[in-house]
Amino acid sequence: GRAGRDGMPSTCALLYSSADASNVTRHLREDTLTLDHVKTVYGAIRQALGRRVGPLAFDALVQDAGGDEGLVRSALPLLEEAGLIARHVDLPRSLSVYPDLVNGDAEPDAEWETFAGAMGGGGEFDPVDLAQRTGTPLPDLEARLLHFQEAGHLTYRAGGGRELLLEIVPAPADTRARMEQILQHRARGAKERAEAMLAYARDDRCRHGAIARYFGDRWPNLPCGSCDVCAGLADKKRGKGGVRTAVVVGNGSGEAAPPIDPAEAPLHALRIVADLASGYRPWALGKPGLMRSLRGTPDAPIKENRTGSFGALAGLKKADVERLIDALIDQGYLRMDEEDQYRPLHLTGEGRNAVASGEADIQWRLPVATPAAPKKGEPLPDEVDAGLYEALKSWRRGVAERDNVPPYVVFADKVLLALASRKPSNEFELLEIPGIGPAKAAKFGEAVLDMIRAQSEAATRY
């Protein structure tokens, strides 16, 4: 991890509570596939394909199966394991194939001559159409094209992204029994993993030793002196029911790590992309996955030990993080691969420079907290201009009476507090106030901005 990089000793302690056990059980129950789930996905595949083997858009399959992407991803390997489908290498949506007529070094090839004659010249082809023309099994088509290209007979390029290539296999006689056995085996394995995780948390033995034994190492039954069990933190930090609630210490000082400065938000997004690209198994996230990883939500596609920026923007709303990612794309720090069906994000040269230098100069305004509305009798927050707030309330009252609507329909109290605190000077800043959209900005924006300017000029004169 990142602890101890200042050269000081660091202590790592496990943090959990009794509620975690029930959460694990609940997630396990929610994620468990049933026979009906598998039937739903299988039926959607058969209906969408309309033939024994063919390409299938993943998004369309998810929609046909009820819109649950996780269900489809879980059911596909299970259907393959049960012998109901075969999944081949994903197929390009289009094929660009042109015979190499000027290559005199290519060896005569009767198979190629037959294929070229059936193809009928070069051009852009639909994979299914080209397979039917040339009598090539669809799962073998791309391999055959690559073989001919290697031999110097043609030039081939895939285009349009890729789709699933699925084949409906004749169902075995014991399909139902086999499927139930696979489902039971998977459910039992998931339960055992959950129980092992809980047992690890509750164990009073060395945590390093437990991890070493899990991976098959022989670990002597000696204290490591570093984990919370061996260092004695676990016994000192016991909550109700004997469950440990130890504190994670980042630098050996005994104090909780300070909150991350939200001004570094763009760098955290870029670092996650960089960390995933440079790992042992490099891969890329799309916008939704990057957003969930930055916010550290339970459905994030990665875990916190994969990158130090996991959950760095947990304090920001989903829309704020999505706006940040869009800004990084629009301003050239991230590139979205439009050819890939999952639209993964990659660092550009500008993004790599930002990660290396620790500076990302992008045009993106961080959200500003809105002051909480005071209870009756309490004073206004210090950051609120009391004179402007009262002027706005008086203006709102007049508009409400004129339009014969309650005052909150014009603007809620929290909107007035935000206006009196942040004092926007133009329409762009006005639209950043929570509760003010384009419609209200168009209707009331000019009056509100004039009032703020007048109040500021009056305060300057006096």
C-alpha positions in Angstrom: 0.0 0.0 0.0 1.0 3.7 0.3 1.7 3.6 4.1 5.2 4.1 5.2 6.5 5.9 2.2 7.7 8.7 4.5 10.2 6.3 6.0 8.4 6.1 9.3 7.1 2.8 10.7 3.5 2.1 9.7 0.8 -0.1 11.1 -2.1 -1.7 9.2 -5.2 -2.9 11.1 -8.3 -4.5 9.9 -11.4 -2.4 10.0 -14.8 -4.1 10.2 -18.0 -4.3 12.2 -20.7 -6.8 12.9 -22.9 -5.3 10.1 -20.3 -6.4 7.6 -21.3 -10.1 8.1 -24.9 -9.4 7.3 -23.9 -7.3 4.3 -21.8 -10.2 2.9 -24.7 -12.6 3.4 -27.1 -10.2 1.7 -24.8 -9.6 -1.3 -24.2 -13.3 -1.6 -28.0 -13.9 -1.7 -28.6 -11.1 -4.2 -25.8 -12.3 -6.5 -26.7 -16.0 -6.5 -27.9 -17.2 -9.9 -31.1 -19.3 -10.1 -32.3 -21.7 -12.8 -34.9 -19.1 -13.8 -32.1 -16.5 -14.3 -30.2 -18.8 -16.6 -33.3 -19.8 -18.5 -34.0 -16.1 -19.1 -30.6 -15.4 -20.6 -30.6 -18.6 -22.7 -34.1 -17.8 -24.1 -32.9 -14.3 -25.0 -29.8 -15.7 -26.8 -32.0 -18.2 -28.8 -34.5 -15.6 -29.8 -31.9 -13.0 -30.7 -29.7 -15.3 -32.8 -32.4 -16.9 -34.9 -29.9 -19.4 -36.1 -27.4 -22.0 -34.8 -24.4 -19.7 -34.8 -24.1 -16.0 -35.3 -23.0 -12.6 -33.9 -24.9 -10.9 -31.1 -24.5 -7.4 -29.7 -23.9 -7.6 -26.0 -26.0 -4.5 -25.2 -29.0 -5.9 -27.2 -28.7 -9.2 -25.3 -28.7 -7.4 -21.9 -31.8 -5.5 -23.0 -33.6 -8.7 -24.2 -32.7 -10.4 -20.9 -34.3 -7.7 -18.7 -31.5 -5.1 -18.6 -29.3 -6.7 -15.9 -25.8 -6.6 -17.3 -24.4 -8.5 -14.3 -26.9 -11.3 -14.8 -25.8 -11.8 -18.5 -22.1 -11.7 -17.6 -22.6 -14.4 -14.9 -24.9 -16.6 -17.0 -22.8 -16.8 -20.2 -19.9 -18.8 -18.7 -22.4 -21.0 -16.9 -24.3 -21.8 -20.1 -21.0 -22.6 -21.7 -20.0 -24.9 -18.9 -23.4 -26.7 -19.1 -22.8 -27.4 -22.8 -25.7 -25.3 -24.0 -23.7 -22.7 -25.9 -20.2 -22.3 -27.3 -18.6 -18.9 -27.2 -16.1 -18.3 -30.0 -13.7 -15.4 -30.5 -15.7 -12.1 -30.8 -16.5 -11.3 -34.4 -15.9 -7.9 -36.1 -19.0 -6.0 -37.2 -17.5 -5.5 -40.6 -14.6 -6.9 -42.7 -12.4 -4.9 -45.1 -10.8 -7.5 -47.5 -8.9 -6.7 -50.6 -6.9 -9.3 -52.7 -3.2 -8.4 -53.1 -3.0 -8.5 -56.9 0.6 -7.1 -57.1 2.2 -9.6 -54.8 4.2 -12.0 -57.1 5.9 -13.8 -54.2 2.8 -15.5 -52.9 2.8 -19.3 -53.5 0.0 -20.8 -55.7 -2.8 -21.9 -53.4 -5.9 -23.8 -54.6 -7.7 -23.1 -51.4 -7.2 -19.3 -51.9 -8.3 -19.5 -55.5 -11.5 -21.1 -54.5 -12.1 -18.6 -51.7 -11.3 -15.6 -53.9 -13.6 -16.8 -56.6 -16.5 -17.1 -54.2 -15.7 -13.8 -52.6 -16.0 -12.0 -56.0 -13.5 -9.1 -55.5 -12.5 -6.9 -52.6 -14.5 -4.5 -50.5 -16.3 -4.1 -47.3 -18.2 -7.3 -46.2 -20.7 -8.3 -43.6 -19.1 -11.3 -41.8 -22.2 -13.5 -42.0 -22.6 -12.7 -45.7 -18.9 -13.5 -46.5 -19.0 -16.7 -44.6 -22.0 -17.9 -46.6 -20.5 -16.8 -49.9 -17.3 -18.7 -49.3 -18.7 -21.7 -47.4 -16.5 -20.9 -44.4 -17.9 -21.7 -40.9 -18.4 -18.4 -39.2 -16.2 -19.2 -36.2 -13.3 -19.9 -38.6 -13.8 -16.9 -40.9 -11.4 -14.5 -39.3 -8.7 -17.1 -38.7 -8.9 -18.0 -42.4 -8.6 -14.4 -43.5 -5.5 -13.9 -41.3 -4.0 -17.1 -42.8 -4.5 -15.8 -46.3 -3.1 -12.4 -45.3 0.0 -14.1 -43.8 0.5 -16.0 -47.1 0.4 -12.7 -49.0 -2.9 -13.2 -50.8 -4.9 -10.4 -49.3 -5.1 -7.4 -47.0 -7.5 -7.6 -44.2 -8.7 -5.1 -41.5 -11.5 -5.5 -39.0 -13.8 -2.6 -38.4 -16.8 -1.4 -36.4 -15.9 -3.0 -33.1 -16.7 -6.5 -32.2 -19.7 -8.5 -31.1 -20.2 -11.8 -29.3 -20.1 -14.9 -31.5 -22.3 -17.5 -29.9 -23.3 -21.0 -31.1 -26.3 -22.9 -29.8 -25.2 -26.4 -29.0 -27.6 -29.3 -28.9 -28.7 -29.7 -25.3 -27.4 -32.8 -23.5 -30.1 -35.2 -22.2 -29.2 -34.4 -18.5 -29.2 -30.6 -19.0 -31.5 -29.8 -16.1 -29.6 -32.0 -13.6 -26.3 -30.7 -14.9 -27.4 -27.1 -14.6 -28.7 -27.6 -11.0 -25.4 -29.3 -10.0 -23.4 -26.4 -11.5 -25.6 -23.8 -9.7 -25.3 -25.6 -6.4 -21.5 -25.9 -6.8 -21.1 -22.2 -7.5 -23.4 -21.2 -4.6 -21.5 -23.5 -2.3 -18.2 -22.1 -3.4 -19.4 -18.5 -3.0 -20.6 -19.3 0.5 -17.3 -20.9 1.4 -15.4 -17.9 0.2 -17.6 -15.6 2.2 -17.2 -17.7 5.3 -13.4 -17.8 4.8 -13.4 -14.0 4.6 -15.4 -13.6 7.8 -13.2 -16.2 9.6 -10.1 -14.2 8.6 -11.5 -11.1 10.2 -12.4 -12.9 13.4 -9.2 -15.0 13.6 -6.9 -14.2 16.5 -3.8 -15.6 14.7 -1.3 -13.6 12.7 -2.9 -12.1 9.6 0.3 -12.4 7.5 0.4 -16.1 8.4 -3.2 -16.6 7.4 -2.6 -15.1 3.9 0.6 -17.1 3.5 -1.2 -20.3 4.3 -4.0 -19.4 1.9 -1.5 -19.3 -0.9 0.1 -22.6 0.2 3.2 -21.3 2.0 4.4 -22.8 5.2 4.4 -20.1 7.8 5.8 -20.8 11.2 3.4 -20.0 14.0 5.3 -16.8 15.1 4.0 -13.3 15.5 5.0 -10.9 12.6 4.8 -7.9 14.9 3.2 -5.8 12.2 -0.5 -6.8 11.8 -3.1 -5.6 14.3 -3.3 -9.1 15.9 0.4 -9.5 16.6 0.8 -5.8 17.6 -2.0 -6.1 20.1 -4.3 -3.5 18.5 -7.1 -6.0 18.0 -7.5 -6.6 21.8 -7.4 -2.9 22.5 -10.0 -2.0 19.9 -12.9 -4.3 20.5 -16.5 -3.2 20.0 -19.8 -4.8 20.9 -19.9 -8.5 20.6 -16.1 -8.8 20.5 -15.9 -7.5 17.0 -12.7 -5.6 16.2 -13.1 -2.0 15.2 -9.4 -1.1 14.7 -8.2 2.1 13.2 -6.1 2.2 10.1 -2.9 4.2 10.6 -1.2 5.5 7.5 2.1 6.9 8.8 2.7 5.5 12.2 1.6 8.7 14.0 -1.5 7.1 15.4 -3.7 9.7 13.8 -6.3 9.1 11.0 -5.1 10.0 7.5 -6.3 13.5 6.5 -9.0 13.8 3.9 -7.8 14.0 0.3 -7.9 17.5 -1.2 -10.7 17.6 -3.8 -8.6 20.0 -5.9 -6.6 17.0 -7.0 -9.7 15.3 -8.4 -8.4 15.3 -12.1 -5.1 13.6 -11.0 -6.9 10.9 -9.1 -8.9 10.0 -12.2 -5.8 9.9 -14.4 -3.9 7.9 -11.8 -6.5 5.2 -11.8 -6.3 4.8 -15.5 -2.5 4.8 -15.4 -2.4 2.3 -12.5 -4.7 -0.2 -14.3 -2.8 0.2 -17.6 0.6 -0.6 -15.9 -0.4 -3.5 -13.7 0.4 -7.2 -14.0 -2.9 -7.7 -15.9 -3.4 -4.3 -17.7 -6.9 -3.4 -18.6 -9.1 -0.3 -19.0 -12.3 1.1 -17.5 -15.2 2.8 -19.2 -16.8 6.0 -17.9 -19.2 4.2 -15.5 -16.4 2.0 -14.1 -14.0 4.9 -13.6 -16.8 6.9 -11.9 -17.6 4.1 -9.5 -14.0 3.5 -8.7 -13.3 7.2 -8.0 -16.3 7.2 -5.6 -15.4 3.8 -4.1 -18.9 2.4 -4.4 -19.5 -1.3 -3.6 -20.3 -2.0 -7.3 -17.0 -0.6 -8.5 -15.2 -3.0 -11.0 -11.9 -2.9 -9.1 -10.9 -3.2 -5.4 -9.2 -0.6 -3.3 -5.9 -2.5 -3.3 -5.6 -2.1 -7.1 -4.9 1.6 -7.0 -4.2 4.3 -4.3 -6.9 6.6 -5.8 -9.7 4.2 -5.3 -12.5 6.1 -3.5 -10.6 9.3 -3.6 -13.7 11.3 -4.7 -16.2 9.5 -2.4 -17.3 12.9 -1.1 -18.4 14.0 -4.6 -21.8 13.3 -6.2 -22.1 11.0 -9.2 -22.9 13.8 -11.5 -19.9 15.8 -10.4 -17.5 12.9 -11.0 -19.1 12.2 -14.4 -18.6 15.9 -15.3 -15.0 15.7 -14.3 -14.4 12.6 -16.6 -16.1 14.4 -19.5 -13.8 17.4 -19.0 -10.8 15.1 -19.0 -12.0 13.6 -22.3 -13.0 16.9 -23.9 -9.7 18.6 -23.0 -7.4 15.8 -24.3 -6.3 14.1 -21.1 -8.2 10.9 -21.7 -9.2 9.1 -24.9 -12.3 6.9 -25.4 -11.9 4.0 -27.7 -15.1 4.2 -29.8 -14.3 1.1 -31.7 -14.6 -1.1 -28.5 -18.2 -1.9 -27.4 -17.3 -1.1 -23.8 -15.8 2.3 -24.7 -12.7 2.0 -22.5 -10.7 5.1 -21.5 -6.9 5.5 -22.1 -4.4 8.1 -21.2 -3.3 10.5 -24.0 0.2 11.9 -24.1 -1.1 15.0 -22.2 -2.6 12.6 -19.6 0.6 10.7 -19.1 2.5 14.0 -18.7 0.0 15.1 -16.0 0.5 11.9 -14.1 4.3 12.2 -14.3 4.3 15.9 -13.2 1.5 15.8 -10.7 -0.3 18.7 -12.4 -3.4 18.7 -14.5 -4.6 22.1 -15.7 -8.2 21.5 -16.8 -11.2 23.8 -17.0 -13.5 22.2 -14.5 -15.1 23.8 -11.5 -15.2 21.8 -8.3 -18.6 21.6 -6.6 -19.0 24.0 -3.7 -20.9 22.9 -0.6 -24.2 24.6 -0.1 -24.7 26.0 3.5 -27.2 24.1 5.5 -30.4 25.9 6.3 -30.4 27.1 9.9 -33.1 25.9 12.2 -35.6 28.5 13.6 -33.8 30.8 16.0 -30.3 29.9 14.8 -28.0 32.4 13.2 -27.1 32.2 9.5 -23.8 30.4 8.6 -20.8 32.8 8.6 -20.3 32.5 4.8 -23.9 33.7 4.0 -24.3 37.5 3.3 -27.3 38.2 5.7 -28.3 41.4 3.8 -28.4 39.7 0.5 -30.2 36.7 1.9 -33.0 38.9 3.3 -33.2 40.9 0.0 -33.6 37.6 -1.9 -36.3 36.4 0.5 -38.2 39.7 0.0 -37.8 39.4 -3.8 -39.0 35.8 -3.7 -42.1 36.8 -1.7 -43.0 39.4 -4.2 -42.6 37.0 -7.2 -44.7 34.3 -5.4 -47.5 36.7 -4.7 -47.5 37.9 -8.3 -47.6 34.4 -9.7 -49.9 33.1 -7.0 -47.6 30.2 -6.0 -45.9 29.2 -2.7 -42.5 30.8 -2.2 -40.6 27.5 -2.4 -41.9 27.1 -6.0 -39.8 30.1 -7.0 -36.7 29.0 -5.0 -36.2 26.9 -2.0 -34.5 28.3 1.1 -31.3 26.3 0.4 -31.1 27.9 -3.0 -31.3 31.4 -1.5 -28.6 30.4 1.0 -26.3 29.2 -1.8 -26.9 32.4 -3.8 -26.2 34.6 -0.7 -23.0 32.6 0.0 -21.5 32.0 -3.5 -22.8 35.3 -5.1 -22.6 34.2 -8.8 -21.7 36.9 -11.2 -22.9 35.4 -14.5 -25.3 32.8 -15.8 -22.7 30.1 -15.9 -22.0 30.4 -12.2 -25.7 30.7 -11.6 -26.3 27.3 -13.2 -23.8 25.7 -10.8 -26.1 26.5 -7.9 -27.9 23.2 -6.9 -31.6 23.8 -7.6 -31.2 26.2 -10.5 -31.6 24.7 -13.9 -31.8 26.3 -17.4 -35.6 27.0 -17.1 -35.3 28.9 -13.8 -32.1 30.6 -14.9 -33.9 31.9 -18.0 -36.9 33.0 -15.9 -35.3 34.5 -12.8 -31.6 34.7 -13.6 -31.3 38.3 -14.8 -33.3 39.6 -11.8 -31.2 37.6 -9.3 -27.9 38.6 -10.8 -28.9 42.3 -10.8 -29.8 42.0 -7.2 -26.5 40.4 -6.3 -24.6 43.1 -8.2 -26.6 45.9 -6.5 -26.0 44.4 -3.1 -22.3 44.1 -3.7 -22.0 47.7 -5.0 -23.9 48.9 -1.9 -21.6 47.0 0.4 -18.6 48.5 -1.4 -19.8 52.1 -1.0 -20.4 51.7 2.7 
